[in-house]
Amino acid sequence: MEYTILAEEILSGVGGRENVKSVVHCATRLRFKLKDTTKANAQRLKLNPGVIMVVESGGQFQVVIGNHVGDVFNALNHGAEITETPGSEQPGSEGLFARLIDVISSIFTPFIGIMAASGILKGFLALAMACHWTSAESGTYKVLFAASDAMFYFFPLIIGYTAGKKFGGNPFITMMIGGAMMHPLMITAFNLSQQAGAVSEHFLGIPLVFINYASSVIPVILAAWASSWLERRVMKILPGALRNFITPLICLAVIVPLTFLVIGPLATWASQQLAHGYLAIYNVSPVIAGAFMGAFWQVCVIFGLHWGLVPLMINNLSILGHDTMLPLLLPAVMGQVGATLGVMLYTKDARTKALAGSAISAGIFGITEPAVYGITLPNRRAFIFGCVGGAIGSAILGYFHTTAYSFGFANIFTFTQVIPATGFDKTVTAAIVGTLAALIFAAVSTYLFGQQTRQPVIEVTQAPDAVPASIVREKTAISSPLSGAQVDLADVQDPTFASGLLGKGVAVKPTVGQVFAPADGVIASLFRTHHAIGIECDNGAEVLIHVGIDTVKLDGQFFTPHVKVDDVVKQGDLLLEFDMQGITAAGYDLTTPVIITNSDDYLDVIPASSGQDITQNAPLLTLLR
């Protein structure tokens, strides 16, 4: 239920179902293609406690969710029945590079997790071999190697499907083109041509150059584009009764030979030049290459530009059999983990500490968005220290030429993927030392120098007048939206609110089933279930009023709203009525958290004395700047 509601809130925030062309997801983000980006309300989405950040990049409207993005994506598709409509979108105002990034991310995103898992399994097999726990001749090794290698070997099939969807063609046609490239007859012909050392086959009198397309990437992408282009034009010509079988017939009969005669050889040549070109640049100075990648990788991730490098890594593995770029990303990732650790060690804020702890856990496994968007980027200094740590660590890996032998996310398991067939060597040691150097440098630097100010910590139990006047520049009052008994936020029976993860504030146990505006402002969000309201106040505060604990499960029952999103309200206006008896009889706690979701913008958020009865419109919170 919670994912369904969050999905509906996100859908409303991007302009509704009718504004969505397509949506896919990666490890932490929903990636929307919108018809009109001006209809999306990024600020409203940022106020949603289920959203970490909103990023517009590469022609996509990206909503960062976190590790449970898959559940939200499923709820979004189930409720709104959004399906991709690739090929229907026309080139917009975004540039060529943005469209290229969008194409690459759309092709690789659907299977990036499985690809990473396959790479990790390959890494563990390499570790088992190096430790002499198994051998290449054992049945156990062969079965697990087949499981880890299947995706990479059959790339033309898999990419043929996703590329066909992206380019607006029939994905099963493009998948069959990839299958033809991998057909045993073609592999056998390639092996025979290698033995003969000359062309042994012809197609309609034209000599065929057989190439082993196993694990290849670029040839099938170009073939899928050509097939989709031809398919659209054939569909316009043929009558409806013939399209279903004549269109695939023409595409297969034209594109498959064209792939073996022209597209495949040219794309393979381009792939080889790309791989050798990267190798030439890397060999000029591996240390500089490492420092550059370590410093700027997270910047690329923020703007979605990292997708442009994913095919290059895969291409290196396909052409060269190894890749030196992937290991350089490990210190970049762990640098942000270290910076987040530094913040967690020095901060006194319970919300930040809890968020940092969860972000560190995700970062160790290669998911850095919670750390970057939630902790280091808002701190700025922490983000910079993380990037500097990444540069130092990656320079060490570059100096020792640390190399990966399978693809995957840069995470703790990457250590197993850099073990060569000959066993442990100095390149593996360099990976460990460089990664630890990045993490330790970033953590220590952030802990010592990452705090933005050296102002005294103000305890929330202090009265506002007790805070030194030299520190406070501005005081803002927020009145109580309800009548009832005031409760400390730490005593709320919900760890998300009690920990301060969503922001500082207070709770009220209501005695009257009415919610009023705590200040002048605009209704920024009204949950579909009407149990929670977000207000952007004219004084700069962003207030979330959440009636009851877990009342989202009531699905709107017992709640009657009197406002809608974007309504302008004055302090004291009635926002919501709720049936206290009905909610209590249903077994729900009515304790209502009142949260300042932008607490980080203030020196402190100080509640009125706890435990006392409070009336609607009486002073509830004092915000200090």
Order of alpha helices (4+ residues) and beta strands (2+ residues): alpha-beta-beta-alpha-beta-beta-alpha-alpha-alpha-alpha-alpha-alpha-alpha-beta-beta-alpha-alpha-alpha-alpha-alpha-alpha-alpha-alpha-alpha-alpha-beta-beta-alpha-beta-beta-beta-beta-beta-beta-beta-beta-alpha-beta-beta-beta-beta
